[in-house]
Each structure stands twice: as structure tokens, then as C-alpha cells.
Amino acid sequence: RRGSALFLPGTPTGRPGRGGPSPQEALARLRETEEMLSKKQEYLETRIERELAAARQHGTKNNPLFVYSELCFSLNISKQ
């Protein structure tokens, strides 16, 4: 008689499960996530600056090296 089970909100099977993390654990995890994201943002910003400097150095005309560097940069960014 599976159909007659009482389903409680938050528990898909109605069985008591492990509760969520404690507030202290959740805050610690959020801080770690925030730190990781800020480091990633800082890395990406410096990389963008470096790529823009290289693009300016090669010129913005229809230069094959400029086009190639822009292509590689956009492909690398889309992977992350």
C-alpha cells in the first residue's frame, strides 16, 4: 500500500531524513563559497586585462593574430 503513505512537506518519501546543515555549518560553507568565487572573479578580471592588453598590442584591425587571440580567449572563457 504505497499509495496510502502520508507525505510530509520537505520529505519526498515521507520518511524522516537527515535535516539540513546547522546554521553555523551553512554560514561557514557560504563563506568558503564566497571566498572561492571572489578569487575566481579576481583571476578572470586579471586575465581579461591581460588579454585586452595583448589585443591592443596586436592592433584592432583585421589582423590574423588579433582574431586568433580573441577566438582563443572567448573559447577559454566559455569553458569556465
C-alpha positions in Angstrom: 0.0 0.0 0.0 2.4 2.6 -1.1 -0.3 5.0 -2.3 -1.7 5.5 1.1 1.5 6.8 2.7 1.4 10.3 4.2 3.8 12.6 2.5 5.2 15.4 4.6 6.4 18.7 3.1 10.2 18.6 2.5 10.4 14.8 2.6 9.7 13.3 -0.8 9.1 9.8 0.5 7.5 10.8 3.8 10.3 9.1 5.7 12.2 11.1 8.3 15.6 12.0 6.9 18.6 13.9 7.9 17.9 17.5 8.5 19.8 20.3 6.7 23.1 21.7 8.0 23.2 23.7 11.1 23.1 27.5 10.7 26.8 27.6 11.7 27.7 25.0 9.1 25.7 26.8 6.4 27.4 30.1 7.2 30.8 28.5 7.0 30.0 26.9 3.7 28.7 30.2 2.3 31.8 32.0 3.4 34.0 29.4 1.7 31.9 29.7 -1.5 32.1 33.4 -1.4 35.9 33.3 -1.0 36.3 30.9 -3.8 34.0 32.9 -6.1 35.9 36.2 -5.3 39.2 34.5 -6.1 37.8 33.2 -9.4 36.5 36.7 -10.2 39.8 38.3 -9.4 41.6 35.7 -11.6 39.2 36.3 -14.5 39.5 40.0 -14.3 43.3 40.0 -14.4 43.1 37.5 -17.3 40.7 39.8 -19.2 43.0 42.7 -18.6 46.0 40.7 -19.9 44.1 39.6 -23.0 42.9 43.1 -23.8 46.5 44.4 -23.4 47.7 41.7 -25.9 44.8 42.5 -28.3 45.7 46.2 -28.2 49.4 45.4 -28.8 48.5 43.3 -31.9 46.1 46.0 -33.1 42.4 46.1 -33.7 42.4 45.9 -37.5 41.7 42.7 -39.3 45.0 41.3 -38.1 45.0 37.5 -38.1 46.9 37.4 -34.7 44.2 39.6 -33.1 41.4 37.5 -34.5 43.1 34.3 -33.3 43.7 35.7 -29.8 40.1 36.8 -29.5 38.9 33.4 -30.6 41.1 31.6 -28.1 40.1 33.9 -25.3 36.4 33.5 -26.0 36.7 29.7 -26.1 38.6 29.6 -22.8 36.1 31.9 -21.1 33.1 29.8 -22.3 34.7 26.6 -20.8 34.8 28.2 -17.4 
